[in-house]
Amino acid sequence: MKCIQCNEGQTIDSVTTIAFEKKGVAFLFRHVPVMTCPVCGEEYLSEEIQDRLTDITNRCLQPGLSINVYDFNQGLIIA
């Protein structure tokens, strides 16, 4: 797809790391499939990957856990 950010690059399949906090719990997702613009570096998540991130995040909101690491290649790693 053509990059919406720079209007110049054609995105390529890639992987990235995503980190965020939700309800006081830190999440780290490694090897997340994305489409990346080689010109400006903008990254795009597919709707399917967005849904998976939301589902995994909601399932991992457990009392007592402070960091959740999820590797798309290996599955959940609790740290």
Buried (B, 14 or more C-beta within 10 A) or exposed (E): EEBEEEEEBEBEEBEEEBEEEEEEBBBBBBEBBBBBBEBEEBBBBEEEBEEBBEEBBEEBEEEEEEEBBBBBEEEEEEE
